[in-house]
Amino acid sequence: MIPNLGMPQGGEWLVILAIVILLFGSAKLPGLVRQLARSKKIWEEEVVTKGQEVRELAAEVTDTFDLQKPATAPAAQAAPPKTHI
């Protein structure tokens, strides 16, 4: 069976941090963190912008369908004549 592969916990984070430091070097880490922060900020701004666009489009669609509704309820249609067989 495969063990539960969830989020790293405790000492696993230290191992991951050590690997990152070895790969990127301590001089590049501040720049890497800054770039990640910028990317996160851009991501959040895009999420907010797209959310607003979706709400605006939903409002337009709702308004369009509200305009297409008939002002009065349609009259009840007469039932078709019954045929006797």
N, C-alpha and C positions, 0 to 999 in steps of 0.2 A: 504494500500500500504506500501511497505517496503521503508524506507528512503534511500537516496543515501549513500552507505557504502563505502566511499573512504578512502584515507589516513587520519590519525588523523591530526588535525590542532590546532594551538594555545594552549589553555589550556588543551586540551586532552593529549598532550605530557607530561605536568606536572603531570597529573594524572597517566599516564603510568610509568613515572619515579618514582613517589612515591610508586607505587605498586612493582616495581622492587626492590627498596631499602628495602621495607618491607619483600619481599620474600627472598632476598639473603643477606641482611645485608650490611652495608657500608664497612665492612672489606673484603668481598669477591668480591666486585665490580671491583677493579683494576685487579684481576686475571681473572675475567670473561671478561673484556674488552680486556686484553692481549690475551686470548684464541680466542676471536672473531677476533682479528686482525690477528693472526696466520692462522686461518681458511680462512680468506679472502685472505691472501697472497698465501696460498696453492691453493685455488680455481683459482686465477688469473694465477698462474704458469701452472696449469693443462689446463686451457683454451688456453693459448698460445701454450703449447706443443701439445695438440690435434689439434689445428688449423694448426700447421706446419705439423703434420702427415697427415692430410687430404689433404693439398696442395701437399705434396710429392706423396701421392697415386694418386691424380688426375693427376699429371704430368706423372706418370708411365702409367696410363691408356691411357692418351692422346698419349704418345709415342707409346704404343702398337698398338693403332688403326691407327696411322700414318704409322707404318710399314706395316700394313696389307692392306693399300690402294694400288690398282694396280698402276703401274708406268704410264700406259697410259689408256686413257678412253676406255672402251669396245666398240667394233665395233657395229654399229647399226644392230639389228637383222632384217632379212627380214620379211616382213609382210606375214602372212599365205595367201595362195591362196584363192581368193574369189570363192565361189561356187554359181552357179545360180540355183535357185529353180523355 
